[in-house]
Amino acid sequence: MFRVKEYVKAGSLEEAYQLNQKKSNVLLGGMMWLKMGSNYKMTAIDLSGLGLDKIEETEEEFRIGCMCSLRQLEQHKGLNEYFGGVFKACTRHIVGTQFRNGATVGGSVFGRYGFSDILTCMMMLDTQVELYKGGIVSLEEFAKMPYNRDILVRVIIKKDGRKAAYVSQRPSKTDFPVIACGVAKKEDCWYVSIGARPGKAALVKLTAGESSLAEQAQAAAEQFAYGDNLRASGQYRKYLAGVYVRRLMEQLKGEEQK
Ligand SMILES: Cc1cc2nc3c(=O)[nH]c(=O)nc-3n(C[C@H](O)[C@H](O)[C@H](O)COP(=O)(O)OP(=O)(O)OC[C@H]3O[C@@H](n4cnc5c(N)ncnc54)[C@H](O)[C@@H]3O)c2cc1C
């Protein structure tokens, strides 16, 4: 069971940040992950009063507050229209609707979980995270950074004209993914993100060449490391990655030619 002694609804990010510098305190997202553990913490820091539960769309970008739920990503019209429905595709298999109403974008991205559909999906786009102290860094860089006690304030996704597609394979409908693949295309560049290898999502960029899509997909899939766990072997994951990346490339190519 996850237990806390005190609860503070932060009045500002500075207050939340100062409280969070103590190792015995903890920031709360939707608590869906935290409550699975058996930690005892002194102070739970709630960010829900800071207006960070909105997805704002401007001419240049989407700005997603850390307290937005996964359900908001799944249902946001602008995000899904602009990126070909990938936010619906990457969230719809995560447990169930009630769960997705609780789990937050901040908890999902800050956690940098290996199995994360959210990290995989956002990685193929031009995504940045805004950290309270660390400022704005690319998601690709953030995923490699060591854990610290900063606050992820929002995720920023640029409207840079990328077309995107996403798919995951799971042993059963709401289980963790065995492999998660995202492919985006802008002009002659492919952005390929693969997660649940079982390591966390990483990004590979390649220039669309003269070779067949199957060869390009294979070349992309070869650049990631795969491993074994309870759900699948690394060899199986690598095979799946090649197939899914090819299918996503074909889907994007097909849409381009319409
Ligand atoms: C049973 C189960 C199944 C799942 N299946 C999947 C799946 O198939 N695919 C998938 O992608 N995800 C899956 N998840 C993960 C889930 O989608 C969320 O990513 C996860 O629950 C964390 O989000 P949260 O809002 O619950 O965070 P919390 O549990 O509240 O917090 C998680 C961690 O992030 C920290 N944190 C929270 N918000 C911030 C912030 N703004 N800044 C800095 N640190 C912060 C917390 O202190 C904590 O350490 C699953 C989770 C569970 C429990």
The ligand as a MOL file (V3000), in Angstrom:
LIG
                    3D

  0  0  0     0  0            999 V3000
M  V30 BEGIN CTAB
M  V30 COUNTS 53 58 0 0 0
M  V30 BEGIN ATOM
M  V30 1 C -1.5480 -1.5210 -14.1060 0
M  V30 2 C -0.9300 -0.4990 -15.0130 0
M  V30 3 C -0.8770 -0.7290 -16.3650 0
M  V30 4 C -0.2830 0.2030 -17.2300 0
M  V30 5 N -0.2290 -0.0580 -18.5630 0
M  V30 6 C 0.3640 0.8520 -19.4010 0
M  V30 7 C 0.4530 0.6050 -20.8120 0
M  V30 8 O 0.0670 -0.4240 -21.3170 0
M  V30 9 N 1.0200 1.5780 -21.5870 0
M  V30 10 C 1.5090 2.7550 -21.0530 0
M  V30 11 O 2.0050 3.5890 -21.7930 0
M  V30 12 N 1.4120 3.0020 -19.7370 0
M  V30 13 C 0.8690 2.0840 -18.8950 0
M  V30 14 N 0.8210 2.3330 -17.5540 0
M  V30 15 C 1.4100 3.5840 -17.0450 0
M  V30 16 C 0.3510 4.6800 -16.9320 0
M  V30 17 O -0.1730 4.9620 -18.2030 0
M  V30 18 C 0.9310 5.9770 -16.3420 0
M  V30 19 O 2.0450 6.3360 -17.1040 0
M  V30 20 C 1.3790 5.8110 -14.9290 0
M  V30 21 O 0.2900 5.3750 -14.1660 0
M  V30 22 C 1.9620 7.1130 -14.3640 0
M  V30 23 O 1.0290 8.1510 -14.4490 0
M  V30 24 P 0.3070 8.7280 -13.1480 0
M  V30 25 O -0.3810 9.9750 -13.5250 0
M  V30 26 O -0.5140 7.6470 -12.5280 0
M  V30 27 O 1.5770 9.0740 -12.2410 0
M  V30 28 P 1.8310 8.8400 -10.6980 0
M  V30 29 O 1.6330 7.4030 -10.3340 0
M  V30 30 O 1.0870 9.8280 -9.8800 0
M  V30 31 O 3.3850 9.2260 -10.6520 0
M  V30 32 C 4.3620 8.4350 -11.2790 0
M  V30 33 C 5.7430 9.0330 -10.9910 0
M  V30 34 O 5.8970 10.2600 -11.6810 0
M  V30 35 C 6.1470 11.3320 -10.7670 0
M  V30 36 N 5.4330 12.4960 -11.3140 0
M  V30 37 C 4.1080 12.6190 -11.5570 0
M  V30 38 N 3.8370 13.7900 -12.1530 0
M  V30 39 C 5.0220 14.4350 -12.2690 0
M  V30 40 C 5.4090 15.7010 -12.8010 0
M  V30 41 N 4.5310 16.5560 -13.3570 0
M  V30 42 N 6.7190 16.0410 -12.7550 0
M  V30 43 C 7.6400 15.1920 -12.2180 0
M  V30 44 N 7.3360 13.9890 -11.6960 0
M  V30 45 C 6.0430 13.6210 -11.7290 0
M  V30 46 C 5.6290 10.8460 -9.4310 0
M  V30 47 O 6.2730 11.4720 -8.3570 0
M  V30 48 C 5.9600 9.3690 -9.5190 0
M  V30 49 O 7.3080 9.1440 -9.2140 0
M  V30 50 C 0.2520 1.4050 -16.6860 0
M  V30 51 C 0.1860 1.6440 -15.3070 0
M  V30 52 C -0.3980 0.7140 -14.4700 0
M  V30 53 C -0.4510 1.0230 -12.9910 0
M  V30 END ATOM
M  V30 BEGIN BOND
M  V30 1 1 1 2
M  V30 2 1 2 3
M  V30 3 2 2 52
M  V30 4 2 3 4
M  V30 5 1 4 5
M  V30 6 1 4 50
M  V30 7 2 5 6
M  V30 8 1 6 7
M  V30 9 1 6 13
M  V30 10 2 7 8
M  V30 11 1 7 9
M  V30 12 1 9 10
M  V30 13 2 10 11
M  V30 14 1 10 12
M  V30 15 2 12 13
M  V30 16 1 13 14
M  V30 17 1 14 15
M  V30 18 1 14 50
M  V30 19 1 15 16
M  V30 20 1 16 17
M  V30 21 1 16 18
M  V30 22 1 18 19
M  V30 23 1 18 20
M  V30 24 1 20 21
M  V30 25 1 20 22
M  V30 26 1 22 23
M  V30 27 1 23 24
M  V30 28 2 24 25
M  V30 29 1 24 26
M  V30 30 1 24 27
M  V30 31 1 27 28
M  V30 32 2 28 29
M  V30 33 1 28 30
M  V30 34 1 28 31
M  V30 35 1 31 32
M  V30 36 1 32 33
M  V30 37 1 33 34
M  V30 38 1 33 48
M  V30 39 1 34 35
M  V30 40 1 35 36
M  V30 41 1 35 46
M  V30 42 1 36 37
M  V30 43 1 36 45
M  V30 44 2 37 38
M  V30 45 1 38 39
M  V30 46 1 39 40
M  V30 47 2 39 45
M  V30 48 1 40 41
M  V30 49 2 40 42
M  V30 50 1 42 43
M  V30 51 2 43 44
M  V30 52 1 44 45
M  V30 53 1 46 47
M  V30 54 1 46 48
M  V30 55 1 48 49
M  V30 56 2 50 51
M  V30 57 1 51 52
M  V30 58 1 52 53
M  V30 END BOND
M  V30 END CTAB
M  END
